[in-house]
Amino acid sequence: MESIPTTGKSRMSGFKKILLTFVIFLVLVLSGYIYWKFYYPYTSDGVKSGYLNFAVKKGQIFKTYEGKLIQEGIRSKTAGAIQSNEFEFSIKDPKVFEILKMNSGKYFDLHYKEYNGVLPWRGNTRYIVDSIIGMRDIERGSLP
């Protein structure tokens, strides 16, 4: 009787192929969801204008740049109610933060991106300011 030579390669069983395919599919779906939730901008562009209330660096583990813009006017969806026109945001670039920090109280036009989720190292909000469109020194109550 002759022995049949073996190549040393074993074929993967049907169950292992299905399991491997499922794991690869799960990793791809999970990767796509994480990208969509945290890295894909919800809106590609946006500009908010108003008086800069503050710009601070804060955080316990991740130090992030945060700010608040007070927008002009009092608008409300229901009659007789007052709505706050505050725009809270995180700041991406330290250079932008330095300009904002030194000019609190001035009127700014800020470019931002909105994301679907918040990452602790990116900031405390879904709104990430990446640049300053304009800055004006205007008296309160006057139109920009």
N, CA, C and O atoms as CSV, one atom per row, in Angstrom:
chain,resi,resn,atom,element,x,y,z
A,1,MET,N,N,0.810,-1.177,0.000
A,1,MET,CA,C,0.000,0.000,0.000
A,1,MET,C,C,0.856,1.244,0.000
A,1,MET,O,O,1.766,1.412,0.812
A,2,GLU,N,N,0.535,2.098,-0.930
A,2,GLU,CA,C,1.269,3.348,-0.970
A,2,GLU,C,C,0.553,4.392,-0.148
A,2,GLU,O,O,-0.675,4.467,-0.109
A,3,SER,N,N,1.360,5.185,0.499
A,3,SER,CA,C,0.734,6.265,1.272
A,3,SER,C,C,0.594,7.493,0.371
A,3,SER,O,O,1.436,7.769,-0.484
A,4,ILE,N,N,-0.496,8.212,0.597
A,4,ILE,CA,C,-0.753,9.417,-0.193
A,4,ILE,C,C,-0.011,10.565,0.479
A,4,ILE,O,O,-0.178,10.804,1.675
A,5,PRO,N,N,0.805,11.271,-0.290
A,5,PRO,CA,C,1.546,12.374,0.323
A,5,PRO,C,C,0.595,13.513,0.709
A,5,PRO,O,O,-0.343,13.833,-0.022
A,6,THR,N,N,0.849,14.097,1.838
A,6,THR,CA,C,0.043,15.235,2.291
A,6,THR,C,C,0.855,16.507,2.108
A,6,THR,O,O,2.081,16.507,2.220
A,7,THR,N,N,0.161,17.561,1.832
A,7,THR,CA,C,0.837,18.832,1.587
A,7,THR,C,C,1.005,19.632,2.872
A,7,THR,O,O,1.739,20.619,2.884
A,8,GLY,N,N,0.362,19.242,3.919
A,8,GLY,CA,C,0.467,19.977,5.174
A,8,GLY,C,C,-0.585,21.054,5.295
A,8,GLY,O,O,-0.724,21.649,6.364
A,9,LYS,N,N,-1.331,21.329,4.241
A,9,LYS,CA,C,-2.387,22.343,4.278
A,9,LYS,C,C,-3.709,21.659,4.571
A,9,LYS,O,O,-4.095,20.706,3.894
A,10,SER,N,N,-4.383,22.147,5.567
A,10,SER,CA,C,-5.702,21.589,5.851
A,10,SER,C,C,-6.750,22.555,5.350
A,10,SER,O,O,-6.568,23.771,5.398
A,11,ARG,N,N,-7.811,22.023,4.886
A,11,ARG,CA,C,-8.894,22.843,4.377
A,11,ARG,C,C,-9.706,23.358,5.551
A,11,ARG,O,O,-9.894,22.660,6.547
A,12,MET,N,N,-10.180,24.574,5.423
A,12,MET,CA,C,-10.990,25.175,6.472
A,12,MET,C,C,-12.391,24.581,6.385
A,12,MET,O,O,-12.953,24.435,5.300
A,13,SER,N,N,-12.938,24.247,7.532
A,13,SER,CA,C,-14.280,23.677,7.540
A,13,SER,C,C,-15.308,24.746,7.171
A,13,SER,O,O,-15.016,25.940,7.233
A,14,GLY,N,N,-16.488,24.323,6.794
A,14,GLY,CA,C,-17.556,25.230,6.395
A,14,GLY,C,C,-17.945,26.178,7.517
A,14,GLY,O,O,-18.203,27.356,7.269
A,15,PHE,N,N,-17.992,25.678,8.758
A,15,PHE,CA,C,-18.370,26.516,9.901
A,15,PHE,C,C,-17.338,27.618,10.132
A,15,PHE,O,O,-17.701,28.760,10.411
A,16,LYS,N,N,-16.060,27.280,10.016
A,16,LYS,CA,C,-15.007,28.283,10.222
A,16,LYS,C,C,-15.060,29.364,9.144
A,16,LYS,O,O,-14.819,30.535,9.438
A,17,LYS,N,N,-15.375,28.988,7.891
A,17,LYS,CA,C,-15.512,29.974,6.823
A,17,LYS,C,C,-16.661,30.930,7.113
A,17,LYS,O,O,-16.526,32.142,6.942
A,18,ILE,N,N,-17.784,30.385,7.549
A,18,ILE,CA,C,-18.942,31.227,7.870
A,18,ILE,C,C,-18.620,32.143,9.041
A,18,ILE,O,O,-18.966,33.325,9.022
A,19,LEU,N,N,-17.960,31.604,10.059
A,19,LEU,CA,C,-17.596,32.407,11.226
A,19,LEU,C,C,-16.615,33.521,10.839
A,19,LEU,O,O,-16.779,34.660,11.277
A,20,LEU,N,N,-15.611,33.213,10.038
A,20,LEU,CA,C,-14.642,34.207,9.593
A,20,LEU,C,C,-15.322,35.291,8.753
A,20,LEU,O,O,-15.038,36.475,8.930
A,21,THR,N,N,-16.206,34.900,7.853
A,21,THR,CA,C,-16.952,35.861,7.033
A,21,THR,C,C,-17.799,36.768,7.924
A,21,THR,O,O,-17.852,37.977,7.698
A,22,PHE,N,N,-18.455,36.205,8.921
A,22,PHE,CA,C,-19.283,36.990,9.838
A,22,PHE,C,C,-18.436,37.979,10.640
A,22,PHE,O,O,-18.831,39.133,10.809
A,23,VAL,N,N,-17.292,37.546,11.129
A,23,VAL,CA,C,-16.414,38.433,11.915
A,23,VAL,C,C,-15.898,39.578,11.040
A,23,VAL,O,O,-15.872,40.727,11.481
A,24,ILE,N,N,-15.486,39.275,9.804
A,24,ILE,CA,C,-15.018,40.326,8.897
A,24,ILE,C,C,-16.145,41.309,8.603
A,24,ILE,O,O,-15.926,42.520,8.613
A,25,PHE,N,N,-17.342,40.802,8.343
A,25,PHE,CA,C,-18.505,41.654,8.091
A,25,PHE,C,C,-18.808,42.534,9.306
A,25,PHE,O,O,-19.087,43.724,9.158
A,26,LEU,N,N,-18.754,41.955,10.497
A,26,LEU,CA,C,-19.025,42.699,11.725
A,26,LEU,C,C,-17.994,43.802,11.947
A,26,LEU,O,O,-18.355,44.908,12.349
A,27,VAL,N,N,-16.726,43.521,11.694
A,27,VAL,CA,C,-15.670,44.530,11.843
A,27,VAL,C,C,-15.877,45.658,10.840
A,27,VAL,O,O,-15.717,46.826,11.198
A,28,LEU,N,N,-16.228,45.345,9.599
A,28,LEU,CA,C,-16.463,46.376,8.592
A,28,LEU,C,C,-17.663,47.247,8.950
A,28,LEU,O,O,-17.596,48.470,8.827
A,29,VAL,N,N,-18.756,46.633,9.389
A,29,VAL,CA,C,-19.939,47.398,9.782
A,29,VAL,C,C,-19.636,48.277,10.983
A,29,VAL,O,O,-20.016,49.447,11.003
A,30,LEU,N,N,-18.964,47.736,11.977
A,30,LEU,CA,C,-18.614,48.507,13.168
A,30,LEU,C,C,-17.665,49.658,12.816
A,30,LEU,O,O,-17.821,50.760,13.342
A,31,SER,N,N,-16.696,49.424,11.946
A,31,SER,CA,C,-15.786,50.480,11.510
A,31,SER,C,C,-16.540,51.585,10.771
A,31,SER,O,O,-16.287,52.769,10.993
A,32,GLY,N,N,-17.448,51.201,9.909
A,32,GLY,CA,C,-18.258,52.182,9.183
A,32,GLY,C,C,-19.123,53.008,10.115
A,32,GLY,O,O,-19.247,54.219,9.930
A,33,TYR,N,N,-19.725,52.374,11.116
A,33,TYR,CA,C,-20.555,53.085,12.082
A,33,TYR,C,C,-19.724,54.066,12.903
A,33,TYR,O,O,-20.150,55.201,13.116
A,34,ILE,N,N,-18.557,53.655,13.363
A,34,ILE,CA,C,-17.685,54.538,14.156
A,34,ILE,C,C,-17.248,55.728,13.307
A,34,ILE,O,O,-17.238,56.858,13.796
A,35,TYR,N,N,-16.889,55.497,12.053
A,35,TYR,CA,C,-16.516,56.597,11.173
A,35,TYR,C,C,-17.682,57.566,10.998
A,35,TYR,O,O,-17.503,58.779,11.109
A,36,TRP,N,N,-18.886,57.033,10.722
A,36,TRP,CA,C,-20.062,57.882,10.523
A,36,TRP,C,C,-20.416,58.647,11.795
A,36,TRP,O,O,-20.752,59.829,11.723
A,37,LYS,N,N,-20.351,58.016,12.922
A,37,LYS,CA,C,-20.770,58.631,14.187
A,37,LYS,C,C,-19.797,59.699,14.663
A,37,LYS,O,O,-20.235,60.738,15.156
A,38,PHE,N,N,-18.502,59.482,14.533
A,38,PHE,CA,C,-17.534,60.370,15.165
A,38,PHE,C,C,-16.641,61.172,14.216
A,38,PHE,O,O,-16.059,62.173,14.632
A,39,TYR,N,N,-16.520,60.760,12.957
A,39,TYR,CA,C,-15.576,61.434,12.068
A,39,TYR,C,C,-16.207,62.037,10.818
A,39,TYR,O,O,-15.568,62.863,10.167
A,40,TYR,N,N,-17.409,61.668,10.462
A,40,TYR,CA,C,-18.075,62.211,9.289
A,40,TYR,C,C,-18.895,63.430,9.700
A,40,TYR,O,O,-19.777,63.311,10.551
A,41,PRO,N,N,-18.628,64.598,9.120
A,41,PRO,CA,C,-19.391,65.792,9.508
A,41,PRO,C,C,-20.867,65.653,9.136
A,41,PRO,O,O,-21.207,65.281,8.013
A,42,TYR,N,N,-21.731,65.958,10.096
A,42,TYR,CA,C,-23.184,65.906,9.890
A,42,TYR,C,C,-23.581,66.938,8.849
A,42,TYR,O,O,-24.342,66.638,7.928
A,43,THR,N,N,-23.073,68.141,8.993
A,43,THR,CA,C,-23.216,69.163,7.968
A,43,THR,C,C,-21.807,69.528,7.530
A,43,THR,O,O,-20.906,69.640,8.360
A,44,SER,N,N,-21.616,69.710,6.248
A,44,SER,CA,C,-20.258,69.939,5.777
A,44,SER,C,C,-19.727,71.305,6.189
A,44,SER,O,O,-18.537,71.435,6.475
A,45,ASP,N,N,-20.568,72.315,6.227
A,45,ASP,CA,C,-20.144,73.673,6.553
A,45,ASP,C,C,-21.223,74.356,7.368
A,45,ASP,O,O,-22.396,73.987,7.321
A,46,GLY,N,N,-20.801,75.352,8.111
A,46,GLY,CA,C,-21.737,76.206,8.810
A,46,GLY,C,C,-21.009,77.416,9.355
A,46,GLY,O,O,-19.818,77.351,9.659
A,47,VAL,N,N,-21.730,78.523,9.477
A,47,VAL,CA,C,-21.169,79.733,10.062
A,47,VAL,C,C,-22.150,80.244,11.094
A,47,VAL,O,O,-23.343,80.368,10.815
A,48,LYS,N,N,-21.662,80.539,12.276
A,48,LYS,CA,C,-22.459,81.159,13.338
A,48,LYS,C,C,-21.813,82.492,13.660
A,48,LYS,O,O,-20.589,82.620,13.662
A,49,SER,N,N,-22.657,83.490,13.934
A,49,SER,CA,C,-22.177,84.823,14.259
A,49,SER,C,C,-22.740,85.274,15.582
A,49,SER,O,O,-23.885,84.969,15.915
A,50,GLY,N,N,-21.938,86.004,16.344
A,50,GLY,CA,C,-22.394,86.548,17.608
A,50,GLY,C,C,-21.229,87.058,18.430
A,50,GLY,O,O,-20.081,87.071,17.986
A,51,TYR,N,N,-21.559,87.481,19.652
A,51,TYR,CA,C,-20.544,87.998,20.572
A,51,TYR,C,C,-19.912,86.834,21.316
A,51,TYR,O,O,-20.609,85.964,21.838
A,52,LEU,N,N,-18.596,86.826,21.359
A,52,LEU,CA,C,-17.886,85.765,22.059
A,52,LEU,C,C,-18.009,85.985,23.558
A,52,LEU,O,O,-17.559,87.006,24.079
A,53,ASN,N,N,-18.613,85.036,24.246
A,53,ASN,CA,C,-18.765,85.117,25.696
A,53,ASN,C,C,-17.479,84.679,26.380
A,53,ASN,O,O,-16.964,85.383,27.249
A,54,PHE,N,N,-16.957,83.517,25.992
A,54,PHE,CA,C,-15.698,83.052,26.560
A,54,PHE,C,C,-15.058,82.002,25.671
A,54,PHE,O,O,-15.719,81.381,24.838
A,55,ALA,N,N,-13.761,81.815,25.862
A,55,ALA,CA,C,-12.996,80.728,25.252
A,55,ALA,C,C,-12.044,80.227,26.331
A,55,ALA,O,O,-11.232,80.992,26.852
A,56,VAL,N,N,-12.142,78.943,26.666
A,56,VAL,CA,C,-11.355,78.379,27.760
A,56,VAL,C,C,-10.737,77.051,27.339
A,56,VAL,O,O,-11.208,76.389,26.414
A,57,LYS,N,N,-9.673,76.683,28.041
A,57,LYS,CA,C,-9.071,75.356,27.900
A,57,LYS,C,C,-9.444,74.601,29.160
A,57,LYS,O,O,-9.125,75.035,30.267
A,58,LYS,N,N,-10.123,73.465,28.997
A,58,LYS,CA,C,-10.548,72.742,30.187
A,58,LYS,C,C,-10.559,71.248,29.937
A,58,LYS,O,O,-10.480,70.789,28.798
A,59,GLY,N,N,-10.659,70.497,31.027
A,59,GLY,CA,C,-10.709,69.055,30.963
A,59,GLY,C,C,-9.822,68.439,32.022
A,59,GLY,O,O,-8.828,69.034,32.438
A,60,GLN,N,N,-10.189,67.238,32.457
A,60,GLN,CA,C,-9.394,66.560,33.476
A,60,GLN,C,C,-8.372,65.624,32.857
A,60,GLN,O,O,-7.210,65.620,33.264
A,61,ILE,N,N,-8.783,64.843,31.894
A,61,ILE,CA,C,-7.852,63.935,31.225
A,61,ILE,C,C,-7.442,64.518,29.879
A,61,ILE,O,O,-6.254,64.658,29.590
A,62,PHE,N,N,-8.428,64.855,29.064
A,62,PHE,CA,C,-8.175,65.457,27.758
A,62,PHE,C,C,-8.432,66.951,27.871
A,62,PHE,O,O,-9.563,67.370,28.121
A,63,LYS,N,N,-7.398,67.755,27.690
A,63,LYS,CA,C,-7.540,69.209,27.718
A,63,LYS,C,C,-8.029,69.665,26.347
A,63,LYS,O,O,-7.338,69.507,25.341
A,64,THR,N,N,-9.238,70.234,26.326
A,64,THR,CA,C,-9.818,70.691,25.070
A,64,THR,C,C,-10.140,72.170,25.165
A,64,THR,O,O,-10.230,72.733,26.256
A,65,TYR,N,N,-10.313,72.791,24.005
A,65,TYR,CA,C,-10.651,74.203,23.923
A,65,TYR,C,C,-12.155,74.328,23.705
A,65,TYR,O,O,-12.710,73.736,22.779
A,66,GLU,N,N,-12.802,75.101,24.560
A,66,GLU,CA,C,-14.250,75.267,24.501
A,66,GLU,C,C,-14.591,76.746,24.448
A,66,GLU,O,O,-13.817,77.582,24.915
A,67,GLY,N,N,-15.750,77.075,23.880
A,67,GLY,CA,C,-16.176,78.465,23.813
A,67,GLY,C,C,-17.680,78.589,23.749
A,67,GLY,O,O,-18.401,77.610,23.554
A,68,LYS,N,N,-18.140,79.829,23.919
A,68,LYS,CA,C,-19.568,80.109,23.841
A,68,LYS,C,C,-19.764,81.428,23.118
A,68,LYS,O,O,-19.092,82.417,23.410
A,69,LEU,N,N,-20.693,81.431,22.170
A,69,LEU,CA,C,-21.042,82.594,21.373
A,69,LEU,C,C,-22.479,82.981,21.715
A,69,LEU,O,O,-23.360,82.122,21.752
A,70,ILE,N,N,-22.718,84.265,21.964
A,70,ILE,CA,C,-24.071,84.758,22.225
A,70,ILE,C,C,-24.566,85.399,20.933
A,70,ILE,O,O,-23.998,86.383,20.459
A,71,GLN,N,N,-25.633,84.830,20.368
A,71,GLN,CA,C,-26.149,85.310,19.097
A,71,GLN,C,C,-27.151,86.443,19.317
A,71,GLN,O,O,-27.777,86.539,20.372
A,72,GLU,N,N,-27.291,87.295,18.308
A,72,GLU,CA,C,-28.187,88.442,18.371
A,72,GLU,C,C,-29.648,88.000,18.385
A,72,GLU,O,O,-30.008,86.978,17.799
A,73,GLY,N,N,-30.485,88.788,19.067
A,73,GLY,CA,C,-31.928,88.606,19.009
A,73,GLY,C,C,-32.448,87.604,20.010
A,73,GLY,O,O,-31.715,86.771,20.544
A,74,ILE,N,N,-33.740,87.716,20.242
A,74,ILE,CA,C,-34.427,86.774,21.114
A,74,ILE,C,C,-35.529,86.153,20.278
A,74,ILE,O,O,-36.484,86.827,19.890
A,75,ARG,N,N,-35.393,84.878,20.006
A,75,ARG,CA,C,-36.370,84.162,19.189
A,75,ARG,C,C,-36.905,82.982,19.985
A,75,ARG,O,O,-36.187,82.359,20.766
A,76,SER,N,N,-38.175,82.692,19.770
A,76,SER,CA,C,-38.765,81.549,20.443
A,76,SER,C,C,-39.835,80.945,19.559
A,76,SER,O,O,-40.484,81.653,18.788
A,77,LYS,N,N,-40.020,79.658,19.664
A,77,LYS,CA,C,-41.047,78.979,18.878
A,77,LYS,C,C,-42.434,79.178,19.488
A,77,LYS,O,O,-43.439,79.125,18.779
A,78,THR,N,N,-42.486,79.407,20.794
A,78,THR,CA,C,-43.766,79.637,21.461
A,78,THR,C,C,-43.848,81.090,21.908
A,78,THR,O,O,-42.854,81.683,22.329
A,79,ALA,N,N,-45.051,81.655,21.807
A,79,ALA,CA,C,-45.247,83.055,22.166
A,79,ALA,C,C,-45.055,83.257,23.667
A,79,ALA,O,O,-45.529,82.457,24.474
A,80,GLY,N,N,-44.360,84.327,24.032
A,80,GLY,CA,C,-44.173,84.670,25.439
A,80,GLY,C,C,-42.987,83.984,26.107
A,80,GLY,O,O,-42.671,84.301,27.253
A,81,ALA,N,N,-42.330,83.063,25.432
A,81,ALA,CA,C,-41.180,82.357,26.010
A,81,ALA,C,C,-39.893,82.977,25.486
A,81,ALA,O,O,-39.855,83.503,24.373
A,82,ILE,N,N,-38.852,82.913,26.285
A,82,ILE,CA,C,-37.554,83.436,25.886
A,82,ILE,C,C,-36.630,82.261,25.612
A,82,ILE,O,O,-36.516,81.339,26.420
A,83,GLN,N,N,-35.985,82.305,24.483
A,83,GLN,CA,C,-35.054,81.241,24.092
A,83,GLN,C,C,-33.631,81.770,24.175
A,83,GLN,O,O,-33.344,82.887,23.743
A,84,SER,N,N,-32.764,80.972,24.722
A,84,SER,CA,C,-31.349,81.343,24.776
A,84,SER,C,C,-30.725,81.150,23.404
A,84,SER,O,O,-30.909,80.113,22.768
A,85,ASN,N,N,-30.000,82.135,22.964
A,85,ASN,CA,C,-29.312,82.049,21.680
A,85,ASN,C,C,-27.824,81.843,21.898
A,85,ASN,O,O,-26.998,82.541,21.309
A,86,GLU,N,N,-27.492,80.897,22.732
A,86,GLU,CA,C,-26.100,80.583,23.013
A,86,GLU,C,C,-25.655,79.444,22.111
A,86,GLU,O,O,-26.375,78.463,21.922
A,87,PHE,N,N,-24.474,79.588,21.564
A,87,PHE,CA,C,-23.887,78.553,20.722
A,87,PHE,C,C,-22.615,78.080,21.413
A,87,PHE,O,O,-21.604,78.783,21.420
A,88,GLU,N,N,-22.670,76.892,21.991
A,88,GLU,CA,C,-21.494,76.321,22.654
A,88,GLU,C,C,-20.758,75.443,21.652
A,88,GLU,O,O,-21.369,74.689,20.894
A,89,PHE,N,N,-19.435,75.554,21.664
A,89,PHE,CA,C,-18.638,74.868,20.655
A,89,PHE,C,C,-17.290,74.465,21.220
A,89,PHE,O,O,-16.856,74.961,22.260
A,90,SER,N,N,-16.641,73.557,20.513
A,90,SER,CA,C,-15.271,73.161,20.803
A,90,SER,C,C,-14.393,73.739,19.708
A,90,SER,O,O,-14.858,73.989,18.596
A,91,ILE,N,N,-13.118,73.952,20.026
A,91,ILE,CA,C,-12.198,74.586,19.084
A,91,ILE,C,C,-11.107,73.583,18.717
A,91,ILE,O,O,-10.479,72.981,19.588
A,92,LYS,N,N,-10.899,73.417,17.430
A,92,LYS,CA,C,-9.952,72.427,16.925
A,92,LYS,C,C,-8.498,72.914,16.987
A,92,LYS,O,O,-7.617,72.177,17.431
A,93,ASP,N,N,-8.251,74.127,16.552
A,93,ASP,CA,C,-6.897,74.641,16.355
A,93,ASP,C,C,-6.464,75.533,17.518
A,93,ASP,O,O,-7.185,76.468,17.865
A,94,PRO,N,N,-5.305,75.269,18.130
A,94,PRO,CA,C,-4.826,76.128,19.222
A,94,PRO,C,C,-4.620,77.584,18.795
A,94,PRO,O,O,-4.770,78.488,19.618
A,95,LYS,N,N,-4.281,77.826,17.530
A,95,LYS,CA,C,-4.107,79.198,17.051
A,95,LYS,C,C,-5.439,79.943,17.043
A,95,LYS,O,O,-5.503,81.114,17.417
A,96,VAL,N,N,-6.495,79.266,16.619
A,96,VAL,CA,C,-7.837,79.863,16.651
A,96,VAL,C,C,-8.241,80.143,18.090
A,96,VAL,O,O,-8.821,81.189,18.383
A,97,PHE,N,N,-7.935,79.211,18.990
A,97,PHE,CA,C,-8.244,79.411,20.411
A,97,PHE,C,C,-7.551,80.652,20.954
A,97,PHE,O,O,-8.176,81.435,21.669
A,98,GLU,N,N,-6.286,80.851,20.636
A,98,GLU,CA,C,-5.540,82.007,21.144
A,98,GLU,C,C,-6.168,83.320,20.686
A,98,GLU,O,O,-6.259,84.269,21.464
A,99,ILE,N,N,-6.599,83.377,19.431
A,99,ILE,CA,C,-7.250,84.591,18.918
A,99,ILE,C,C,-8.569,84.828,19.664
A,99,ILE,O,O,-8.859,85.954,20.071
A,100,LEU,N,N,-9.358,83.779,19.841
A,100,LEU,CA,C,-10.634,83.920,20.543
A,100,LEU,C,C,-10.422,84.313,22.003
A,100,LEU,O,O,-11.123,85.174,22.533
A,101,LYS,N,N,-9.463,83.681,22.632
A,101,LYS,CA,C,-9.205,83.947,24.057
A,101,LYS,C,C,-8.844,85.413,24.293
A,101,LYS,O,O,-9.258,86.000,25.293
A,102,MET,N,N,-8.088,85.995,23.393
A,102,MET,CA,C,-7.629,87.375,23.564
A,102,MET,C,C,-8.670,88.411,23.127
A,102,MET,O,O,-8.456,89.607,23.324
A,103,ASN,N,N,-9.779,87.984,22.545
A,103,ASN,CA,C,-10.766,88.926,22.006
A,103,ASN,C,C,-12.178,88.654,22.496
A,103,ASN,O,O,-13.137,88.829,21.743
A,104,SER,N,N,-12.318,88.240,23.713
A,104,SER,CA,C,-13.641,87.979,24.286
A,104,SER,C,C,-14.471,89.262,24.273
A,104,SER,O,O,-13.960,90.342,24.567
A,105,GLY,N,N,-15.741,89.137,23.933
A,105,GLY,CA,C,-16.636,90.289,23.882
A,105,GLY,C,C,-16.786,90.878,22.495
A,105,GLY,O,O,-17.680,91.694,22.271
A,106,LYS,N,N,-15.940,90.490,21.564
A,106,LYS,CA,C,-16.042,90.998,20.194
A,106,LYS,C,C,-17.021,90.144,19.394
A,106,LYS,O,O,-17.379,89.039,19.802
A,107,TYR,N,N,-17.437,90.665,18.269
A,107,TYR,CA,C,-18.383,89.995,17.386
A,107,TYR,C,C,-17.599,89.126,16.398
A,107,TYR,O,O,-16.715,89.622,15.699
A,108,PHE,N,N,-17.920,87.847,16.343
A,108,PHE,CA,C,-17.197,86.897,15.498
A,108,PHE,C,C,-18.134,86.186,14.532
A,108,PHE,O,O,-19.307,85.961,14.830
A,109,ASP,N,N,-17.600,85.841,13.385
A,109,ASP,CA,C,-18.221,84.907,12.445
A,109,ASP,C,C,-17.328,83.675,12.456
A,109,ASP,O,O,-16.182,83.732,12.011
A,110,LEU,N,N,-17.850,82.560,12.963
A,110,LEU,CA,C,-17.046,81.349,13.140
A,110,LEU,C,C,-17.515,80.246,12.196
A,110,LEU,O,O,-18.711,79.977,12.087
A,111,HIS,N,N,-16.572,79.620,11.525
A,111,HIS,CA,C,-16.869,78.459,10.681
A,111,HIS,C,C,-16.776,77.209,11.538
A,111,HIS,O,O,-15.816,77.039,12.290
A,112,TYR,N,N,-17.772,76.327,11.428
A,112,TYR,CA,C,-17.789,75.118,12.246
A,112,TYR,C,C,-18.263,73.928,11.437
A,112,TYR,O,O,-18.847,74.075,10.364
A,113,LYS,N,N,-17.999,72.744,11.975
A,113,LYS,CA,C,-18.529,71.489,11.450
A,113,LYS,C,C,-19.272,70.800,12.586
A,113,LYS,O,O,-18.841,70.826,13.739
A,114,GLU,N,N,-20.385,70.189,12.239
A,114,GLU,CA,C,-21.171,69.454,13.230
A,114,GLU,C,C,-20.999,67.960,12.990
A,114,GLU,O,O,-21.148,67.477,11.867
A,115,TYR,N,N,-20.684,67.241,14.053
A,115,TYR,CA,C,-20.506,65.795,13.968
A,115,TYR,C,C,-21.658,65.097,14.673
A,115,TYR,O,O,-22.354,65.708,15.484
A,116,ASN,N,N,-21.861,63.827,14.370
A,116,ASN,CA,C,-22.944,63.058,14.973
A,116,ASN,C,C,-22.663,62.665,16.416
A,116,ASN,O,O,-23.599,62.395,17.169
A,117,GLY,N,N,-21.417,62.626,16.811
A,117,GLY,CA,C,-21.054,62.208,18.159
A,117,GLY,C,C,-19.902,63.027,18.710
A,117,GLY,O,O,-19.237,63.767,17.984
A,118,VAL,N,N,-19.681,62.880,20.004
A,118,VAL,CA,C,-18.637,63.617,20.713
A,118,VAL,C,C,-17.503,62.660,21.071
A,118,VAL,O,O,-17.745,61.570,21.591
A,119,LEU,N,N,-16.273,63.068,20.794
A,119,LEU,CA,C,-15.092,62.325,21.223
A,119,LEU,C,C,-14.410,63.130,22.318
A,119,LEU,O,O,-14.245,64.340,22.159
A,120,PRO,N,N,-14.007,62.511,23.418
A,120,PRO,CA,C,-13.451,63.276,24.544
A,120,PRO,C,C,-12.184,64.052,24.208
A,120,PRO,O,O,-11.941,65.089,24.825
A,121,TRP,N,N,-11.373,63.605,23.269
A,121,TRP,CA,C,-10.146,64.319,22.928
A,121,TRP,C,C,-10.394,65.412,21.890
A,121,TRP,O,O,-9.500,66.209,21.608
A,122,ARG,N,N,-11.592,65.456,21.323
A,122,ARG,CA,C,-11.920,66.487,20.335
A,122,ARG,C,C,-12.665,67.658,20.971
A,122,ARG,O,O,-12.604,68.774,20.456
A,123,GLY,N,N,-13.371,67.423,22.087
A,123,GLY,CA,C,-14.105,68.497,22.746
A,123,GLY,C,C,-15.367,67.992,23.414
A,123,GLY,O,O,-15.692,66.807,23.346
A,124,ASN,N,N,-16.075,68.907,24.062
A,124,ASN,CA,C,-17.284,68.545,24.807
A,124,ASN,C,C,-18.561,68.676,23.995
A,124,ASN,O,O,-19.633,68.309,24.476
A,125,THR,N,N,-18.474,69.191,22.774
A,125,THR,CA,C,-19.674,69.402,21.971
A,125,THR,C,C,-19.525,68.748,20.601
A,125,THR,O,O,-18.441,68.322,20.204
A,126,ARG,N,N,-20.666,68.683,19.886
A,126,ARG,CA,C,-20.667,68.150,18.521
A,126,ARG,C,C,-20.232,69.202,17.512
A,126,ARG,O,O,-19.942,68.873,16.361
A,127,TYR,N,N,-20.183,70.465,17.928
A,127,TYR,CA,C,-19.836,71.572,17.041
A,127,TYR,C,C,-18.349,71.903,17.201
A,127,TYR,O,O,-17.903,72.269,18.288
A,128,ILE,N,N,-17.596,71.776,16.126
A,128,ILE,CA,C,-16.155,71.998,16.165
A,128,ILE,C,C,-15.825,73.202,15.280
A,128,ILE,O,O,-15.993,73.157,14.062
A,129,VAL,N,N,-15.352,74.277,15.916
A,129,VAL,CA,C,-14.939,75.478,15.180
A,129,VAL,C,C,-13.530,75.243,14.656
A,129,VAL,O,O,-12.624,74.881,15.408
A,130,ASP,N,N,-13.359,75.455,13.351
A,130,ASP,CA,C,-12.040,75.229,12.762
A,130,ASP,C,C,-11.398,76.495,12.203
A,130,ASP,O,O,-10.205,76.502,11.902
A,131,SER,N,N,-12.188,77.579,12.060
A,131,SER,CA,C,-11.602,78.818,11.570
A,131,SER,C,C,-12.481,80.014,11.919
A,131,SER,O,O,-13.658,79.879,12.255
A,132,ILE,N,N,-11.862,81.188,11.826
A,132,ILE,CA,C,-12.557,82.450,12.065
A,132,ILE,C,C,-12.767,83.113,10.707
A,132,ILE,O,O,-11.805,83.382,9.987
A,133,ILE,N,N,-14.024,83.376,10.360
A,133,ILE,CA,C,-14.351,84.032,9.094
A,133,ILE,C,C,-14.153,85.544,9.223
A,133,ILE,O,O,-13.602,86.193,8.334
A,134,GLY,N,N,-14.619,86.088,10.354
A,134,GLY,CA,C,-14.498,87.529,10.549
A,134,GLY,C,C,-14.558,87.885,12.023
A,134,GLY,O,O,-15.070,87.120,12.841
A,135,MET,N,N,-14.016,89.082,12.357
A,135,MET,CA,C,-14.051,89.573,13.727
A,135,MET,C,C,-14.272,91.077,13.659
A,135,MET,O,O,-13.591,91.784,12.916
A,136,ARG,N,N,-15.241,91.560,14.450
A,136,ARG,CA,C,-15.543,92.989,14.473
A,136,ARG,C,C,-15.691,93.447,15.910
A,136,ARG,O,O,-16.132,92.695,16.780
A,137,ASP,N,N,-15.322,94.671,16.137
A,137,ASP,CA,C,-15.489,95.290,17.448
A,137,ASP,C,C,-16.701,96.216,17.347
A,137,ASP,O,O,-16.573,97.370,16.938
A,138,ILE,N,N,-17.884,95.703,17.723
A,138,ILE,CA,C,-19.134,96.433,17.550
A,138,ILE,C,C,-19.764,96.659,18.918
A,138,ILE,O,O,-19.683,95.807,19.803
A,139,GLU,N,N,-20.389,97.810,19.075
A,139,GLU,CA,C,-21.116,98.104,20.306
A,139,GLU,C,C,-22.345,97.208,20.381
A,139,GLU,O,O,-22.980,96.937,19.362
A,140,ARG,N,N,-22.678,96.755,21.567
A,140,ARG,CA,C,-23.877,95.938,21.753
A,140,ARG,C,C,-25.103,96.744,21.389
A,140,ARG,O,O,-25.190,97.933,21.694
A,141,GLY,N,N,-26.052,96.092,20.736
A,141,GLY,CA,C,-27.281,96.748,20.370
A,141,GLY,C,C,-27.261,97.266,18.934
A,141,GLY,O,O,-28.326,97.495,18.360
A,142,SER,N,N,-26.106,97.455,18.347
A,142,SER,CA,C,-26.033,97.913,16.972
A,142,SER,C,C,-25.938,96.705,16.048
A,142,SER,O,O,-25.488,95.632,16.450
A,143,LEU,N,N,-26.357,96.891,14.840
A,143,LEU,CA,C,-26.328,95.794,13.873
A,143,LEU,C,C,-24.923,95.631,13.304
A,143,LEU,O,O,-24.225,96.619,13.076
A,144,PRO,N,N,-24.511,94.399,13.078
A,144,PRO,CA,C,-23.180,94.166,12.489
A,144,PRO,C,C,-23.115,94.556,11.040
A,144,PRO,O,O,-22.066,94.420,10.410
